[in-house]
Amino acid sequence: MTTETAAAPGRSREVMIVLPGLMLAMMLAMLDNMIVGTAMPRIVGELQGLDYFTWVTTAYVLGTTVSTPIWGKLGDLYGRKNVFLSSIVIFLVGSALCGMAGSSLFGGTGDGMIELIAFRALQGLGAGGLIVGVMSIIGDLVPPRERGQYQGIMAAIMSLAMIAGPLVGGFITDNLNWRWAFYVNLPLGGVALIWLILKLHLPRHRTEHRIDWFGAAILTVAITAIVLITSWGGQKHGYPWGSWQILGLAALAVVALAAFIPVERRAAEPILPLHVFANRNFTLINVLGFLLGFAMFGAITFLPIFQQIVQGASATNSGLLLLPMMASSMVVSLFVGRAITKTGRYKSFPVIGGVVMAIAVWLLSTQDVHTPSWRTGVYIAVLGLGMGFLMQTTMLIAQNSVEQKDIGVASSASTFFRSIGGSFGISLFGAIFNSRLADEIAAKFGAQGSALASGGPQVDPQMLAQMPPAVKAGFLEALANAIGSVFLWAVLFAVIVPVIAAFIKHVPLRGGAAPGAADGEKAEPLAAAAFE
């Protein structure tokens, strides 16, 4: 039986003491994505390998995705502190290795991009533990009804990290070396590690059950196969969609997913317990999270390329141009957190956020080579509004839909589906981008455009300045149209988000009175009405 306890004043003080370390750890993962995104054109230009540039992000997301369920379950079984600290160490080791990719330390073999992709996967393994660890620890310390105010603080700090990320990434890219985009994690991670070792105190518990490694392995195989399909299918250096390689991967994914279900049903401690999906809200919010990651990651991945190459912004300025998105997201997140804590109501927020996000992605799809930077700033500010309504609310609904003993599973599942959605989105949008860019260049330059088609974002501002004016104008137009098509495809997924959110059933948040209840009336511990 699970017991829910409201946060006492002493517990609130304890949370506020631990919160800086938790937020710094969360900031590591968020800073890394934003910094690397800003530095990506320079990284690709130095290491070469345009055809694999999306894998720098995909490897990180894939590593995060496959490890997230394992980190969540490890925390549930063996206690969160040591598991969480281990994830920080792995993330820092991966960061250091990423910074050394392609350097003389690894022999200077010319395979720098491949090395970077491998080390990003390792870094992603640690990041999976960072994200789910923070969410699970907050879930342990604070009941859902009181969690809104802390989520507001979390959202503000994460938005600050997302604002600082592009700025730090731009400064590093313009004034230092892209390798510092990874090295900057080391001092931040060291401070977070020491703070949490000293200040984080959680009950220790162990279990006689062992983690479901077999289920984790099957799930990893399925996820990897699906991402490889979306990354290799139809690509110039991949395989045709009807090839035996792609069909074989599809068959492997189907078999792995089919085997995963009976394995999880028999496992004593399943890596992803299937009983939580009997809750309608839990299932719906995870489908929504998948689509949110799908559309959002695609947008953020291609925005720096559009701003730096098409609009001619420096790496630093492209980071500054993302400020409207982060600022609007921070303001809305603070408002939503306070509103949820005060009223206990949350159902309308994902619906509003989904509508706003869909509008923002459509606006981004209308951009072309003549779109001014200020208009792009307005569009991404609208995207930030949608994110502010969605990001923390989805986690809150997922955690409130399960018993306290499954809080780690709920946190990891929510992060997992958002991450796998991002992995699919980046891979699919990368394939769409490359295909559309090749078609656009072929239509403008014919057979002579094959060299440009293989250049893409690898053409940095210096190389772009050396192009003849007519060639440069045609290339930028083709690039802008290709990126616009990515956003247009993202609209198809974004519009489904508010539709799914409309079917979420309001269940009173644990740890406070139900909205409209008499004073002293407690909320339902876990509303059975959500199980339909």
C-alpha positions, 0 to 999 in steps of 0.5 A, a space after each residue: 500500500 502506498 502512503 501519500 504525505 503532504 509536504 511539511 514545512 521541514 520537507 519544503 526547506 529540505 527541497 529548497 536546499 537540494 533544488 539548486 543541485 538538482 537544477 544544475 544537473 538538469 541544466 547540464 543536459 539542456 545546456 548541452 543540447 542548445 550549445 551543440 545545436 548552435 555550434 553544429 555548422 562549425 562542427 560539421 565544417 571541421 569534421 566533415 560528414 554532412 550525411 551524418 550530421 543529424 546523427 550527432 543529435 540522434 545518437 545523443 537522443 537514442 542514448 538518452 532514450 534507451 537508458 531512461 527506463 533503466 535509470 528509472 527502474 534502478 532508482 525505484 529498486 535501489 534508491 535514487 541518490 547513488 543511481 543519480 550520481 552515477 548518471 552525472 559521472 557518465 555524462 561528464 565522461 561522455 562530455 570530455 570524450 566528445 570534446 576530444 573527438 577527431 583530435 590527435 589524442 585518438 590518433 587523428 584518423 580522420 574519423 572525427 565525426 564517427 568518434 563524436 557520434 559514438 561519444 554523444 551516445 555515451 553522453 546520452 546514456 548519462 543524460 537519461 539518468 539526469 532527466 529522469 533522476 531530477 523528476 523522480 527525486 522531486 516526485 519523491 519529495 513533493 506531492 503532486 498538488 504542491 509540485 506546481 510551485 516547484 515546477 514553476 521554479 524548475 521551468 524558469 531555471 530550465 528556460 534560463 539554461 535554454 537561454 544561456 545555452 545558445 549564448 554560450 554556444 555562440 560565444 564558444 563557436 565564435 571566440 574559442 573552439 567548438 570543443 569547449 561546447 562539451 568541456 563547459 559541462 565539466 565544471 558545472 557537473 563537478 559542482 552539481 556532483 559535490 553539492 548533491 553528495 553533501 546535501 541530498 538525503 533520501 531513504 535507502 532501500 533495496 529489493 530482492 528482485 533484479 532489474 529486467 535486463 532481458 526486457 531492457 535489451 529487447 527494448 533497446 534492439 527495437 528502438 535502435 532498429 526503428 531509428 536506423 530505419 528512419 536514418 538510413 531509409 532512402 538516404 544517399 549513403 544509406 539504403 533504398 526503402 525496399 532494400 533487404 537492409 531496411 526490410 530486415 531492420 523493420 522485421 527485427 523491430 516488429 519481432 523485438 516489440 512483439 517479444 517485449 510484451 510477454 517478457 514484461 508480463 512475466 518479469 518480476 520487476 519489468 523495465 516498463 510495467 505494462 499495468 501503468 498503461 491501463 490508466 487512460 491518462 497515463 497512456 494519452 499523456 505519453 502519446 502526447 509526449 511522443 508527438 511533442 518531442 517529434 515536432 519540437 526537436 525537429 524545430 530546434 534542430 533546424 533553426 540554427 542552420 536557417 539563422 546562420 546560413 540563410 539569414 547570415 547570423 553569426 553563431 552568437 547572434 543565432 543564439 540570441 535570436 532564440 531568446 524570444 522562445 526561451 523567455 516566453 516559455 519561462 513566463 508561461 511555465 511560471 504562470 502555469 505552475 502557480 495556477 496549478 498549485 492554486 487551483 489544482 486544475 491542469 486539463 486545459 493547459 496541454 490543449 492550449 499548448 498544443 494549439 499554440 505549438 501547431 500554429 507556431 510550427 506552421 508559421 515557421 514553415 512559411 519562412 523563405 530566403 527573404 524572411 527577416 530575423 525579427 519575424 523569425 523571432 516572433 514565430 519562435 516566441 509563439 513556439 515558446 508559448 506552446 512549450 511553456 503550457 506543455 513541458 512540465 504539465 505532461 510530467 505532472 499528469 504522468 506522475 499523478 496517474 500512478 501510485 507513488 511506488 511507480 513514480 520512477 517508472 512514470 517519470 522515465 516513461 514520460 521522458 522515454 516517449 518524448 525522447 523517442 519521439 525526438 529521435 524519430 523526428 530528427 531522423 525523419 526530418 533529416 531524411 526529408 531535409 536531405 531529399 528536398 535539398 537535393 531536389 531543389 538544387 537539381 531543379 535549379 542547377 541540374 547535373 552541376 548542382 550535385 556538389 552543392 547538394 552534398 554540401 548543404 549545411 557543411 557550407 559555412 559562412 566563409 565558404 558561402 562568401 566565396 560562391 558566385 552571387 548567382 550560385 549563392 542566391 540559388 543555394 540559399 533559396 534551395 536551403 530555405 525551401 528544404 528547411 521550410 518543408 521540414 516545418 511543414 511536415 512537423 505541422 502534421 504531427 503538432 496538430 494531433 497534440 491538442 486533439 489527444 489532450 482534449 481526451 485527458 480526464 481531470 483527476 484531482 492532484 494528490 496532496 491537496 483538496 480537490 478543486 471545489 471541495 469543502 475545507 479539509 476534504 482531501 483529494 482522491 489518492 488515485 482516481 479510479 475514473 482515470 482507468 477506462 
